[in-house]
Amino acid sequence: MSMSIASVECRPGASKRLCPEWARSLLGIAGSFLAVMGIAMAVKAAFAGSGGSTYYWLAGIGLIISGLLLANRHIGGLWALLGVFAATLIWSLRDAGLGGSSLGYRLVGPLIILSMACALMPFLGRSSSGRIVRLCTALMVVTVAIGIVAGAAQPQRPTPPSQPALTGVQQ
């Protein structure tokens, strides 16, 4: 019996017929990955001095919660990840401004993780999938737009004037 991705629904307590083993494994792996990343961020915050450690602590806790919920096939895991991403976006803008590459470095990884998590959404049920799709899309569009504005706002470095060729030696 073949099952299309559109018919897979892995809410907590869903039957094995609706949530096959491969879908449960995929959610478990993704949730574990997020939780491990959260633990790494929280440990970094614990051993770091000042300057951003509060963000790392809070984002780490958020990723741990998100990972645990996703591993247990709960849609709240995706909502928690959306909250962490929104906070990361706000923190990045506050900390780096529209500073071009500095802003990009802070947002590329979280944007990739958000994209992968949003791709898991069909496995989490259909109860609030429309809202999450719209929110995922809006966050990604806003992030890309900020990246474009940051790239355009970055001052262009002037090219140095070319040195005239030395034709004679002056003494």
PyMOL commands that set and color helices and strands:
alter all, ss='L'
color gray80, all
select helices_A, chain A and resi 5-7+21-47+53-71+76-96+101-119+121-124+129-153
alter helices_A, ss='H'
color red, helices_A
deselect
rebuild
show_as cartoon
